[in-house]
Amino acid sequence: MRAALLLAPVLALAAGAASAAPAPIAGHWLTEGGKALVDIAPCGGQLCGRIVRIVKPTPGRPQTDIENPDAAQRNRPLVGINILSGFTPASDRWKGRIYDPESGKTYRSELLAAGNTLTVKGCIAFFCRSQSWTRAR
């Protein structure tokens, strides 16, 4: 009886940890403002996301990766670029890296799904910025 009382809190913690798995995020998502359509799918044992369509192009900006720090990559089209990489489950969210083609920078990132909304957070040190993406139908 005493062993069962000692084991109960451990089992409760284990059950809570199992239920904290992140919501599924695979599929098509419209970035904030509906600028681009991103497909999130498995890549190896992780999740990655690539731009599959530019919906609202920025006027006067080429549709290439012109801000990429690697000069050899600056002429590649934005469509097809992996902007999300290495995402793995971490508690109730997904953690990985996000590439911002508008700045040419890569950030530590977290993705948190709730219904048809995906909160996308990119961080440098303790400074973070979030966007809301919408599931595309």
Protein Blocks (a to p, Z undefined) as FASTA:
>chain_A
ZZmmmmmmmmmmmmmmmmmpccdfbdcdddehhlaccddddehjbdcdddfbdfbdcehi
acbdflbmblklmmpcfbhpafbghiacehjbccdddddfknopacddddddehjaccdd
ddehjbccdddddddZZ
